[in-house]
Amino acid sequence: MKKTSLFTLLAMLGNALAAQVTILGINDMHADVDNLPQLASCLKAERAKNPNLLLLSAGDNRTGSPYVDSGEHPGAPMIQLMNRLGFNLSTLGNHEFDSGVEALSYCLNLAEFPFVCANVKSSPEQALYLKPYHIFERDGVRIGVLGLVQIGDNGMPDAHPDQVKTLQFRSPFETARDYAYLREQCDILVLLTHMGFEDEVKLAAQFPEADVIIGGHSHTRVEKEHVVNGVLVTQAENKAKYLTKITFDVEDGKVQGRKFELISLHTLPKDADMQAAVNKVKNNPYMTRRLTTITSDITNRESLGCLMADALRYSVPSDIAVVNMGNVRLENLPAGEFRVEDCYRLDPFGNKAVVFKATGKELIAFLNAVPATDHHGAPCVSGIRYKAVKPAAELQPMRITEITLSDGTPIAPDKYYTVVTNSYLMSTVSTLPADPGTAEDMDGARALMLYMDGRDCVDYSGVSNVEITIE
């Protein structure tokens, strides 16, 4: 009888030392509130199976919806919806900085969950409620989560420099090594990063202490288990279309196994309570005002960029307009009513228009320099057309081989042209004209409103002003 009791006690002790931990990861939601009711439905089902799961966001929670990004406190409506969804933690994406430090601070204080980011520091006067990492405990298992955000060649995240100039940033790769000691303090170590899939793969190669990287920034859909140096690297595309699920089997403080799954949210039913909350956020008649009608589907970003560049040149009289591809925030636009909200969805940044004089030679140098800053491809233009060669080698710059006005007249190297672009490019491009330009009381969304309002219809399907050849 005593042997049986001892055996039972040992079995119970063994079970106490074994646990299963579920972590759900999402990234780059970009305030796509229309997909949150499906996410809520999924979370309800997953929590019914495992009430102790962790829900983590790898950043860029905002920027993409006028209902979230405008108003007295930009970004705040998304935080309120995330509170309702029961997020446990988020890191910062580059777009968390889009409205500046004050707006970010408001959102961090509003959140009912912590934000972690180890490679950002603020001044004491602008103290952000931000920790480098957080350690959870679930069923006796310690789960450490370290946050990191991408840093560009200019030493800042991909945001307008004016919005982050009071903050200090450090390389996420260098910073991560400072926290290798977390391995000894945790049973599961998660890197919650907003760096882009390629850099997250590099980080995994340099940081074998981690069990998993839940990443973002590049909007990569990782459908199958991707392991580098023993580290699972994940991303779930963007706009709350997918959710990553990782289940860890932990025994005696060590991960004995893990299971990866990418959950599609497209076909799930909408949670009624979350839909009501989303409807409340979107209750803004101004945003739904019709401006014109799009007659044919616009199926590529360059055509949308041409529309935005035409709108900018129309609203700020000039010879030429230049819009960086990263400023084009929609992949496509279906035929139908074009509303005020579509202007903000296409261009949510509020960057001021800047007008400058440039010689043809300066214009060519400026256009060539844009892709290196923007990292999204060839710039979109109005008033001109150009041909360019893009080397197959990724690190080689694009070269413009021919540039003409829209009527086919070649750009004269020494002639001056009036050019309008946005303040982000004027603050980040390495090769600028001698004229620093003048900021106008106009931004991209307002330019679109002026350009589109009152037109019977608009057709930009297949419009292109750029011809790219791959070398």
Secondary structure, 3 states (H helix, E strand, C coil): CHHHHHHHHHHHHHHHCEEEEEEEEECCCCCCHHHHHHHHHHHHHHHHHCCCCEEEECCCCCCCCHHHHCCCCCCHHHHHHHHHHCCCEECCCHHHHCCCHHHHHHHHHHCCCCEECCCEECCHHHCCCCECEEEEEECCEEEEEEEEECCCCCCCCCCCHHHHCCCEECCHHHHHHHCCCHHHHCCEEEEEEECCHHHHHHHHHHCCCCCEEECCCCCCECCCCCEECCEEEECECCCCCEEEEEEEEEECCEEEEEEEEEEECCCCCCCHHHHHHHHHHCCCHHHHCEEEEECCCECCHHHHHHHHHHHHHHHCCCCEEEECHHHCCCCCECCEEEEHHHHHHHCCCCCEEEEEEEEHHHHHHHHHHHHHHHCCCCCEEECEEEEEEECCCCCCCCEEEEEEECCCCECCCCCEEEEEEEHHHHHHCCCCCCCCCEEEEEEHHHHHHHHHCCCCCECCCCCCCEEEEEC
